[in-house]
């Protein structure tokens, strides 16, 4: 595997990180070379991009060989094995460190320009570089983001030696690298274009990421007062939307579900609006009878749909439903109610069988997504699909359980849902 350049490496690395969509991560790059790689990862994950300024401490007569690293917040890592092998004295190390601290301070001032960094406390942080050789800079960066409060640290690079995980297993909670060749001499050997990244390129990447986030529409909290309940929701309508998808959450879940939020983020990036809605009040959530009451939930979803169609931000847009678990039955039920007329429905690990006789009344194209290891629900979906008279498809995510927690499973759900809604919304339009 050879990379065309760092942007190409970033796109390939991003494909290995889609399982983090549900975590709402922050991407932190190691300047300079790691920044264009991280910019592509941040774009793919819809994540903010920040930097962690690190300076390698190179062996005096072999500056590309790292004997340690220093970073912001006083971080310092020394590789004693490399020092001994290269015959570097403590005095020589101190001289190199003094020079690099001056450059570290200069770069930090230039890159940050007085702007505060992205808040990392409690977040999943993806530390990205253009590759790992000795691992000193990556180790220092992981220590810095951990000290800044990161709840989970993922170290991700496009290329590294085969033993990189052994060297850095304690640095991060997860290590991701798509390419670990047996013959590894230097990171640059695996890039067709490995020209040094300039300060201007770093600033351009940071500005591009900042503008992208600034241009994103804000989530609007909405409250629907129905005759029997007040339902809260989070509405996001991107610029020039193709349509809007209402989420019906399953048993034991709510609009804060990280899985549904990850799918919603994928839809938003594709130009689709989303409404993550609580169909039960906080007081009602423990009531299992209400949780498994498709007529109640479906009627509420139908009423919210009618009101959403009257919202100025959504007027005239195609509407779709995304239902998870018991929420799938609510979505199918709502689709048969007057005034809803959804253009498409997607069920994730759903229970369409709970819709009962109304299944035969559904007219909206319906996609049923089920995990291959969720055998009981898979059989219920097969039986329910036989009752559907509308266009339908049953797609299985191999090896996935009911919650789609396996690596790449939720990303597959998001991709399939995005394709289904986009196709049917465009067709309706």
JOGI-V499203 format. One record per backbone hydrogen bond with DSSP energy under -0.5 kcal/mol. NH is the residue of the N-H (numbers start at 1). CO is the residue of the C=O. If there is no record, write none. Layout:
nh:NH co:CO
nh:NH co:CO
//
This chain:
nh:3 co:190
nh:9 co:5
nh:10 co:6
nh:11 co:7
nh:12 co:8
nh:13 co:9
nh:14 co:10
nh:15 co:11
nh:16 co:13
nh:17 co:14
nh:20 co:17
nh:21 co:18
nh:23 co:20
nh:24 co:21
nh:26 co:124
nh:27 co:48
nh:28 co:26
nh:28 co:126
nh:29 co:50
nh:30 co:128
nh:31 co:29
nh:34 co:30
nh:35 co:32
nh:36 co:32
nh:37 co:33
nh:38 co:34
nh:39 co:35
nh:40 co:36
nh:41 co:37
nh:42 co:38
nh:43 co:39
nh:44 co:40
nh:45 co:41
nh:46 co:42
nh:46 co:43
nh:47 co:42
nh:48 co:25
nh:50 co:27
nh:52 co:29
nh:55 co:70
nh:57 co:68
nh:58 co:56
nh:59 co:62
nh:59 co:65
nh:62 co:59
nh:65 co:62
nh:66 co:64
nh:67 co:57
nh:68 co:57
nh:69 co:77
nh:70 co:55
nh:71 co:75
nh:72 co:53
nh:74 co:71
nh:75 co:72
nh:77 co:69
nh:79 co:67
nh:80 co:78
nh:83 co:79
nh:84 co:80
nh:85 co:81
nh:86 co:82
nh:87 co:83
nh:87 co:84
nh:88 co:83
nh:93 co:89
nh:94 co:90
nh:95 co:91
nh:96 co:92
nh:97 co:93
nh:98 co:94
nh:99 co:95
nh:100 co:96
nh:101 co:97
nh:102 co:98
nh:103 co:99
nh:104 co:100
nh:105 co:101
nh:106 co:102
nh:107 co:103
nh:108 co:104
nh:109 co:105
nh:110 co:106
nh:111 co:107
nh:112 co:108
nh:113 co:109
nh:115 co:112
nh:122 co:149
nh:123 co:120
nh:124 co:23
nh:125 co:123
nh:125 co:152
nh:126 co:26
nh:127 co:125
nh:127 co:154
nh:128 co:28
nh:128 co:126
nh:129 co:156
nh:132 co:159
nh:139 co:135
nh:140 co:136
nh:141 co:137
nh:142 co:138
nh:143 co:139
nh:144 co:140
nh:145 co:141
nh:146 co:142
nh:147 co:143
nh:148 co:144
nh:149 co:146
nh:150 co:145
nh:151 co:123
nh:152 co:123
nh:154 co:125
nh:155 co:174
nh:156 co:127
nh:156 co:154
nh:157 co:176
nh:158 co:129
nh:160 co:179
nh:161 co:132
nh:162 co:181
nh:164 co:161
nh:167 co:163
nh:168 co:164
nh:169 co:165
nh:171 co:168
nh:172 co:168
nh:173 co:153
nh:174 co:153
nh:176 co:155
nh:179 co:158
nh:184 co:182
nh:189 co:186
nh:190 co:187
nh:191 co:188
nh:192 co:3
nh:193 co:4
nh:194 co:192
nh:202 co:198
nh:203 co:199
nh:204 co:200
nh:205 co:201
nh:206 co:202
nh:207 co:203
nh:208 co:204
nh:209 co:205
nh:210 co:206
nh:211 co:207
nh:212 co:208
nh:213 co:209
nh:214 co:210
nh:215 co:211
nh:216 co:212
nh:216 co:213
nh:220 co:235
nh:221 co:219
nh:222 co:233
nh:224 co:231
nh:225 co:223
nh:226 co:224
nh:226 co:229
nh:231 co:224
nh:231 co:229
nh:233 co:222
nh:234 co:276
nh:235 co:220
nh:235 co:233
nh:236 co:274
nh:238 co:236
nh:241 co:238
nh:242 co:271
nh:243 co:271
nh:244 co:318
nh:245 co:273
nh:246 co:320
nh:247 co:275
nh:248 co:246
nh:248 co:322
nh:249 co:247
nh:249 co:277
nh:253 co:250
nh:257 co:254
nh:261 co:257
nh:262 co:258
nh:263 co:259
nh:264 co:260
nh:265 co:261
nh:266 co:262
nh:267 co:263
nh:268 co:264
nh:269 co:265
nh:270 co:266
nh:271 co:268
nh:272 co:267
nh:273 co:243
nh:274 co:236
nh:275 co:245
nh:276 co:234
nh:277 co:247
nh:277 co:275
nh:278 co:232
nh:279 co:277
nh:285 co:281
nh:287 co:284
nh:288 co:286
nh:290 co:287
nh:291 co:287
nh:292 co:288
nh:293 co:290
nh:297 co:293
nh:298 co:294
nh:299 co:295
nh:300 co:296
nh:301 co:297
nh:302 co:298
nh:303 co:299
nh:304 co:300
nh:305 co:301
nh:306 co:302
nh:307 co:303
nh:308 co:304
nh:309 co:305
nh:310 co:306
nh:310 co:307
nh:311 co:308
nh:314 co:311
nh:315 co:311
nh:317 co:314
nh:318 co:242
nh:320 co:244
nh:321 co:344
nh:322 co:246
nh:323 co:346
nh:324 co:248
nh:325 co:348
nh:327 co:324
nh:328 co:325
nh:329 co:325
nh:330 co:326
nh:331 co:327
nh:332 co:328
nh:333 co:329
nh:334 co:330
nh:335 co:331
nh:336 co:332
nh:336 co:333
nh:337 co:334
nh:340 co:337
nh:341 co:337
nh:343 co:319
nh:344 co:319
nh:345 co:365
nh:346 co:321
nh:347 co:367
nh:348 co:323
nh:349 co:347
nh:349 co:369
nh:351 co:325
nh:354 co:351
nh:355 co:352
nh:356 co:353
nh:358 co:355
nh:359 co:356
nh:360 co:357
nh:361 co:358
nh:362 co:358
nh:362 co:359
nh:365 co:343
nh:366 co:391
nh:367 co:345
nh:368 co:366
nh:368 co:393
nh:369 co:347
nh:369 co:367
nh:370 co:368
nh:370 co:395
nh:372 co:397
nh:373 co:400
nh:374 co:371
nh:374 co:400
nh:375 co:373
nh:378 co:374
nh:379 co:375
nh:380 co:376
nh:381 co:377
nh:382 co:378
nh:383 co:379
nh:384 co:380
nh:385 co:381
nh:386 co:382
nh:387 co:383
nh:387 co:384
nh:388 co:384
nh:388 co:385
nh:389 co:359
nh:393 co:366
nh:395 co:368
nh:395 co:393
nh:397 co:370
nh:398 co:396
nh:400 co:397
nh:404 co:401
nh:409 co:406
nh:410 co:404
nh:410 co:406
nh:412 co:408
nh:413 co:409
nh:414 co:410
nh:415 co:411
nh:416 co:412
nh:417 co:413
nh:418 co:414
nh:419 co:415
nh:420 co:416
nh:421 co:417
nh:422 co:418
nh:423 co:419
nh:424 co:420
nh:425 co:421
nh:426 co:422
nh:427 co:423
nh:428 co:424
nh:429 co:425
//
